[in-house]
Amino acid sequence: MNSTPIPIPAAPAPDILRCAYMELVVTDLEKSRWFYVDVLGLVVTEEDENSIYLRSFEEFIHHNLVLRKGDVAAVAAFSYRVRSPEDVDRAQAFYEELGCRVERRAEGFTKGIGDSVRVEDPIGFPLEFFYETEHVERLAWSYELCGAGALVRLDHFNQVTPDVPRATRYMESLGFRVTENIVDENGTEYAAWMRRKPTVHDTAMTGGDGPRMHHVAFATHEKHNIIYICDKLGALRISDMIERGPGRHGVSNAFYLYLRDPDGHRVEIYTQDYYTGDPDNPVVSWDVHDNQRRDWWGNPVVPSWYTDASLVLDLDGNVKEVVARTDDSEMEQTIGADGFSYTRKGDTAQGYKLGNQL
């Protein structure tokens, strides 16, 4: 896809600390509460008849997830915390110079969040930037409340866009750094992982029809926490909510599980990636034909993982138009008719050779 690059504004970018929360529109608030609170164990900060504000166990800001009742399941905001109140000003100036639609509310767009800027960014996503927030009790020491599958942090977003290189260069102008990517021998970029906090990513750009939200991810401390969640889903006879996993990613090296909520929004449970905070942290590039990039054990990736994603809204609450990707898709490159990833090239894989040496 040969599209025009997004210009880099002269205005300085806001200093983004981390992904902070997502605002999800759900069609059945009661079912969504059951999934996120009763099943996954997120903590209710407050709720009313139209919205539920949830946080993870180690969080001290008001919420990491807002569930808002609406007619169409979609994402209303990908929200980032910035370093200072002045960075909210910088976010406003940065996007105004880009010619994007910008709205600012001193009282915030949701409960518990103060002065905030929301924008429709150049690649079609609704982003929010804020500093002011209500502090709530951090429950890290409340072991009597933390279950075996406790979700302790919001870890990252994953966004679907038809032009990954264009989206990645724009995010770099916003101060994000690429940690890993997937490419082919022709230079086609299928996905890129980008971070502000010193982990593998705060968000990723995945190639596909977009703008759409691929998933929102919450972290646990250990692999066994994810295994417990799988056991709990099985005990409740709702294991069909598992879309993929558990498994080990090649990209990020993290242990993962993908679930679908009652509206089909995809949620990843994620743990144990690696530190990326040094200024010379090397970028890890994966060949799109390497079947270990998405699952280190080489397990097949279900086609829905490549095709399904959540719609996103503009600042008026209308669904954004989805634009088709014209570059090759990762699924076309790597998923055969039987649903399995292609294996590594050649007849003498490293493991075969090593096995015969033992």
Rosetta blueprint (number, residue, H / E / L):
1 M L
2 N L
3 S L
4 T L
5 P L
6 I L
7 P L
8 I L
9 P L
10 A L
11 A L
12 P L
13 A L
14 P L
15 D L
16 I E
17 L E
18 R E
19 C E
20 A E
21 Y E
22 M E
23 E E
24 L E
25 V E
26 V E
27 T L
28 D L
29 L H
30 E H
31 K H
32 S H
33 R H
34 W H
35 F H
36 Y H
37 V H
38 D H
39 V H
40 L L
41 G L
42 L L
43 V E
44 V E
45 T E
46 E E
47 E E
48 D L
49 E L
50 N L
51 S E
52 I E
53 Y E
54 L E
55 R E
56 S L
57 F L
58 E L
59 E L
60 F L
61 I E
62 H L
63 H L
64 N L
65 L E
66 V E
67 L E
68 R E
69 K E
70 G L
71 D L
72 V L
73 A L
74 A E
75 V E
76 A E
77 A E
78 F E
79 S E
80 Y E
81 R E
82 V E
83 R L
84 S L
85 P H
86 E H
87 D H
88 V H
89 D H
90 R H
91 A H
92 Q H
93 A H
94 F H
95 Y H
96 E H
97 E H
98 L L
99 G L
100 C L
101 R E
102 V E
103 E E
104 R E
105 R E
106 A L
107 E L
108 G L
109 F L
110 T L
111 K L
112 G L
113 I E
114 G L
115 D L
116 S E
117 V E
118 R E
119 V E
120 E E
121 D L
122 P L
123 I L
124 G L
125 F L
126 P E
127 L E
128 E E
129 F E
130 F E
131 Y L
132 E L
133 T E
134 E L
135 H E
136 V L
137 E L
138 R L
139 L L
140 A L
141 W L
142 S L
143 Y L
144 E L
145 L L
146 C L
147 G L
148 A L
149 G L
150 A L
151 L L
152 V L
153 R E
154 L E
155 D E
156 H E
157 F E
158 N E
159 Q E
160 V E
161 T E
162 P L
163 D L
164 V H
165 P H
166 R H
167 A H
168 T H
169 R H
170 Y H
171 M H
172 E H
173 S H
174 L L
175 G L
176 F L
177 R E
178 V E
179 T E
180 E E
181 N E
182 I E
183 V E
184 D L
185 E L
186 N L
187 G L
188 T L
189 E E
190 Y E
191 A E
192 A E
193 W E
194 M E
195 R E
196 R L
197 K L
198 P L
199 T L
200 V L
201 H L
202 D L
203 T E
204 A E
205 M E
206 T E
207 G E
208 G L
209 D L
210 G E
211 P L
212 R E
213 M E
214 H E
215 H E
216 V E
217 A E
218 F E
219 A E
220 T L
221 H L
222 E L
223 K H
224 H H
225 N H
226 I H
227 I H
228 Y H
229 I H
230 C H
231 D H
232 K H
233 L H
234 G H
235 A H
236 L L
237 R L
238 I L
239 S H
240 D H
241 M H
242 I E
243 E E
244 R E
245 G E
246 P E
247 G E
248 R E
249 H L
250 G L
251 V H
252 S H
253 N H
254 A L
255 F E
256 Y E
257 L E
258 Y E
259 L E
260 R E
261 D L
262 P L
263 D L
264 G L
265 H L
266 R E
267 V E
268 E E
269 I E
270 Y E
271 T E
272 Q L
273 D L
274 Y L
275 Y L
276 T L
277 G L
278 D L
279 P L
280 D L
281 N L
282 P L
283 V L
284 V E
285 S E
286 W E
287 D E
288 V L
289 H L
290 D L
291 N L
292 Q L
293 R L
294 R L
295 D L
296 W L
297 W L
298 G L
299 N L
300 P L
301 V L
302 V L
303 P H
304 S H
305 W H
306 Y H
307 T H
308 D L
309 A L
310 S E
311 L E
312 V E
313 L E
314 D L
315 L L
316 D L
317 G L
318 N L
319 V E
320 K L
321 E L
322 V L
323 V E
324 A L
325 R L
326 T L
327 D L
328 D L
329 S L
330 E H
331 M H
332 E H
333 Q H
334 T H
335 I E
336 G L
337 A L
338 D L
339 G L
340 F L
341 S E
342 Y L
343 T L
344 R L
345 K L
346 G L
347 D L
348 T L
349 A L
350 Q H
351 G H
352 Y H
353 K H
354 L H
355 G H
356 N H
357 Q H
358 L L
